[in-house]
Amino acid sequence: MLQEASHTYKILTEESGRLEGEACWIVDPLAGTTTYAHALPIFASSIALERQGVVHDPIAEEIYMAKRRVNATLNAQAIKTSATDELIGALLATTFLTTARICNLPSASLVTLHSQSMRRLGSATLDLCYVAAGQLDGYYERGV
């Protein structure tokens, strides 16, 4: 439906790759597929038109919006990142990749030892929104 409504735009999805056009929509209809499949309420949908985007968390009824050179918002209220400036006091999130190409576990373990704590919540999209809102101090992942 998005492609029909904006046929001159490119569309990039995790599942289909990039389709040609003038500008580019970036779509992840289900960020947190594994948690969704296990009925854990940590998933979201995200859509962006290059320099602006929206993430919807239907469980928490939260909508994160961002636009280049404009303050990001959560449910239409401005948000800002954490003031934590040292790793030892930081609460971080990660995704543990364990593919044949990249194994994130050894480096994530090292980062965890030097931070307050590391979490794997299940949706990198929401992890990044939580960083933008100051709920997490940072996000760590290799090979993204």
C-alpha contacts under 8 A as a table, 3 or more apart, distances in Angstrom:
res1	aa1	res2	aa2	distance
1	M	4	E	5.11
1	M	5	A	6.23
2	L	5	A	5.14
2	L	6	S	6.15
3	Q	6	S	5.22
3	Q	7	H	5.13
3	Q	9	Y	7.41
3	Q	11	I	7.29
4	E	7	H	5.32
6	S	9	Y	5.74
7	H	10	K	7.94
7	H	21	G	7.33
8	T	21	G	4.90
8	T	22	E	5.57
8	T	23	A	7.46
9	Y	20	E	7.02
9	Y	21	G	4.22
9	Y	22	E	4.77
9	Y	23	A	4.71
9	Y	24	C	5.47
9	Y	25	W	6.90
10	K	18	R	6.66
10	K	19	L	5.12
10	K	20	E	4.64
10	K	21	G	4.08
10	K	22	E	6.05
10	K	23	A	5.54
10	K	24	C	4.23
10	K	25	W	6.02
11	I	17	G	7.88
11	I	18	R	5.57
11	I	19	L	5.17
11	I	20	E	7.13
11	I	21	G	7.72
11	I	24	C	5.34
11	I	25	W	4.65
11	I	26	I	5.95
11	I	27	V	7.36
12	L	16	S	7.12
12	L	17	G	5.34
12	L	18	R	4.28
12	L	19	L	6.45
12	L	24	C	6.87
12	L	25	W	6.08
12	L	26	I	4.77
12	L	27	V	6.22
13	T	16	S	5.43
13	T	17	G	5.37
13	T	18	R	6.74
13	T	26	I	6.03
13	T	27	V	5.07
13	T	28	D	6.02
14	E	17	G	6.14
14	E	27	V	7.49
14	E	28	D	6.43
21	G	24	C	7.15
23	A	49	L	7.41
23	A	50	E	7.37
24	C	49	L	5.79
24	C	50	E	5.82
25	W	47	I	6.98
25	W	48	A	5.52
25	W	49	L	4.43
25	W	50	E	6.26
26	I	47	I	5.63
26	I	48	A	5.04
26	I	49	L	6.28
26	I	50	E	6.90
27	V	45	S	7.99
27	V	46	S	5.89
27	V	47	I	4.50
27	V	48	A	6.50
28	D	31	A	6.02
28	D	45	S	5.90
28	D	46	S	5.21
28	D	47	I	6.38
29	P	44	A	7.52
29	P	45	S	4.63
29	P	46	S	6.13
29	P	47	I	7.62
30	L	33	T	5.88
30	L	43	F	6.71
30	L	44	A	5.78
30	L	45	S	5.04
30	L	46	S	7.61
31	A	43	F	5.48
31	A	44	A	5.17
31	A	45	S	5.84
31	A	46	S	7.35
31	A	123	S	5.63
31	A	124	A	7.23
31	A	125	T	6.21
31	A	126	L	7.98
32	G	35	T	5.49
32	G	36	Y	6.11
32	G	42	I	6.59
32	G	43	F	4.51
32	G	44	A	6.72
32	G	122	G	5.51
32	G	123	S	4.28
32	G	124	A	7.37
32	G	125	T	7.93
33	T	36	Y	5.04
33	T	37	A	6.05
33	T	43	F	7.03
33	T	123	S	7.97
34	T	37	A	5.06
34	T	38	H	6.36
34	T	122	G	7.29
35	T	38	H	5.11
35	T	39	A	6.20
35	T	40	L	4.94
35	T	41	P	7.02
35	T	42	I	6.13
35	T	43	F	6.72
35	T	122	G	5.99
35	T	123	S	7.84
36	Y	39	A	5.00
36	Y	40	L	5.66
36	Y	41	P	6.68
36	Y	42	I	6.91
36	Y	43	F	6.12
37	A	40	L	7.62
40	L	43	F	7.96
41	P	59	I	6.17
42	I	57	D	7.99
42	I	59	I	7.72
42	I	121	L	7.09
42	I	122	G	6.39
42	I	123	S	6.46
42	I	126	L	7.84
43	F	57	D	6.56
43	F	122	G	7.36
43	F	123	S	5.75
43	F	126	L	7.20
44	A	55	V	6.63
44	A	56	H	5.50
44	A	57	D	4.63
44	A	58	P	6.75
44	A	123	S	7.49
44	A	125	T	7.26
44	A	126	L	6.88
45	S	55	V	5.71
45	S	56	H	5.34
45	S	57	D	6.84
46	S	53	G	7.37
46	S	54	V	5.74
46	S	55	V	4.29
46	S	56	H	6.33
46	S	125	T	7.62
47	I	53	G	5.66
47	I	54	V	5.59
47	I	55	V	6.60
48	A	51	R	7.25
48	A	52	Q	5.53
48	A	53	G	3.73
48	A	54	V	6.16
49	L	52	Q	5.53
49	L	53	G	6.11
50	E	53	G	7.39
51	R	67	K	5.95
51	R	68	R	5.49
52	Q	65	M	7.60
52	Q	66	A	5.42
52	Q	67	K	4.06
52	Q	68	R	6.15
53	G	65	M	5.79
53	G	66	A	5.41
53	G	67	K	6.50
54	V	63	I	6.83
54	V	64	Y	5.58
54	V	65	M	4.45
54	V	66	A	6.49
55	V	63	I	5.70
55	V	64	Y	5.10
55	V	65	M	6.53
55	V	125	T	7.71
55	V	126	L	7.89
55	V	129	C	7.96
56	H	61	E	7.46
56	H	62	E	5.96
56	H	63	I	4.62
56	H	64	Y	6.51
57	D	60	A	5.72
57	D	61	E	5.70
57	D	62	E	5.12
57	D	63	I	6.32
57	D	126	L	7.87
58	P	61	E	4.82
58	P	62	E	6.68
59	I	62	E	7.82
62	E	74	L	6.62
62	E	75	N	5.94
63	I	73	T	7.98
63	I	74	L	5.62
63	I	75	N	5.18
63	I	76	A	7.91
64	Y	72	A	7.24
64	Y	73	T	5.58
64	Y	74	L	4.50
64	Y	75	N	6.43
64	Y	76	A	7.96
64	Y	129	C	6.87
65	M	72	A	5.63
65	M	73	T	5.23
65	M	74	L	6.55
65	M	76	A	7.85
66	A	70	V	7.08
66	A	71	N	6.89
66	A	72	A	4.44
66	A	73	T	6.56
67	K	70	V	5.42
67	K	71	N	7.30
67	K	72	A	6.77
71	N	78	A	6.12
71	N	79	I	7.08
71	N	80	K	7.89
72	A	78	A	5.87
72	A	79	I	5.84
72	A	80	K	7.48
72	A	132	A	7.54
73	T	76	A	5.23
73	T	77	Q	5.02
73	T	78	A	4.34
73	T	79	I	5.26
74	L	77	Q	5.26
74	L	78	A	6.46
74	L	79	I	6.42
74	L	133	A	7.53
79	I	132	A	6.84
79	I	133	A	5.02
79	I	134	G	7.55
80	K	132	A	5.89
80	K	133	A	5.21
80	K	134	G	5.95
81	T	131	V	6.05
81	T	132	A	4.93
81	T	133	A	5.38
81	T	134	G	4.12
81	T	135	Q	7.84
81	T	137	D	7.30
82	S	131	V	7.31
82	S	132	A	7.93
82	S	133	A	7.44
82	S	134	G	4.12
82	S	135	Q	7.09
82	S	136	L	7.09
82	S	137	D	5.50
83	A	134	G	7.80
83	A	137	D	7.93
84	T	87	L	7.90
84	T	89	G	6.75
84	T	90	A	6.34
84	T	137	D	6.43
85	D	89	G	7.85
85	D	90	A	7.81
86	E	89	G	5.77
86	E	90	A	6.58
87	L	90	A	5.00
87	L	114	H	6.46
87	L	115	S	4.98
87	L	116	Q	7.42
88	I	114	H	5.32
88	I	115	S	3.98
88	I	116	Q	5.37
89	G	115	S	5.83
89	G	116	Q	4.94
90	A	115	S	5.38
90	A	116	Q	5.16
90	A	117	S	6.87
90	A	136	L	7.72
90	A	137	D	5.37
90	A	138	G	7.16
91	L	115	S	6.81
91	L	116	Q	5.53
91	L	117	S	5.08
91	L	118	M	5.94
91	L	119	R	7.72
91	L	136	L	5.60
91	L	137	D	5.32
91	L	138	G	6.84
92	L	115	S	7.64
92	L	116	Q	7.95
92	L	117	S	6.23
92	L	118	M	4.63
92	L	119	R	6.15
92	L	136	L	5.89
92	L	137	D	5.72
92	L	138	G	4.82
92	L	139	Y	5.39
92	L	140	Y	7.01
93	A	118	M	5.30
93	A	119	R	4.56
93	A	120	R	5.59
93	A	121	L	7.12
93	A	127	D	6.35
93	A	136	L	7.21
93	A	138	G	6.54
93	A	139	Y	4.82
93	A	140	Y	6.27
94	T	108	A	7.74
94	T	118	M	6.96
94	T	119	R	6.24
94	T	120	R	5.25
94	T	121	L	7.74
94	T	124	A	7.41
94	T	127	D	7.86
94	T	139	Y	5.72
94	T	140	Y	5.00
94	T	141	E	5.65
95	T	120	R	5.81
95	T	122	G	7.29
95	T	124	A	6.94
95	T	140	Y	7.60
95	T	141	E	6.13
96	F	103	C	7.48
96	F	104	N	5.43
96	F	105	L	6.09
96	F	108	A	7.68
96	F	120	R	7.59
96	F	141	E	7.44
97	L	102	I	6.44
97	L	103	C	5.57
97	L	104	N	5.24
97	L	105	L	7.39
97	L	142	R	7.86
98	T	101	R	7.95
98	T	102	I	6.03
98	T	103	C	4.43
98	T	104	N	6.32
98	T	105	L	7.42
99	T	102	I	5.35
99	T	103	C	6.13
100	A	103	C	7.15
102	I	142	R	7.64
102	I	143	G	6.86
103	C	106	P	7.33
104	N	107	S	5.83
104	N	108	A	5.93
104	N	141	E	7.15
104	N	142	R	6.29
105	L	108	A	5.07
105	L	109	S	5.93
106	P	109	S	5.17
106	P	110	L	6.44
107	S	110	L	5.06
107	S	111	V	6.27
108	A	111	V	5.08
108	A	112	T	6.02
108	A	140	Y	7.52
108	A	141	E	7.79
109	S	112	T	5.01
109	S	113	L	6.31
110	L	113	L	5.23
110	L	114	H	6.70
111	V	114	H	5.28
111	V	115	S	6.28
112	T	115	S	5.19
112	T	116	Q	7.24
112	T	117	S	5.71
112	T	118	M	5.54
113	L	116	Q	7.82
113	L	117	S	7.73
115	S	118	M	7.34
121	L	124	A	7.87
121	L	127	D	7.32
123	S	126	L	5.36
123	S	127	D	6.20
124	A	127	D	4.80
124	A	128	L	6.19
125	T	128	L	5.39
125	T	129	C	6.45
126	L	129	C	4.88
126	L	130	Y	6.09
127	D	130	Y	5.11
127	D	131	V	6.37
127	D	136	L	7.58
127	D	139	Y	6.93
128	L	131	V	4.99
128	L	132	A	6.28
128	L	138	G	7.96
128	L	139	Y	6.75
129	C	132	A	4.99
129	C	133	A	6.22
130	Y	133	A	5.01
130	Y	134	G	6.10
130	Y	135	Q	4.98
130	Y	136	L	5.45
131	V	134	G	5.08
131	V	135	Q	5.88
131	V	136	L	4.65
131	V	137	D	5.71
131	V	138	G	5.67
131	V	139	Y	7.11
132	A	135	Q	7.74
133	A	136	L	7.62
134	G	137	D	6.19
136	L	139	Y	7.75
141	E	144	V	6.72
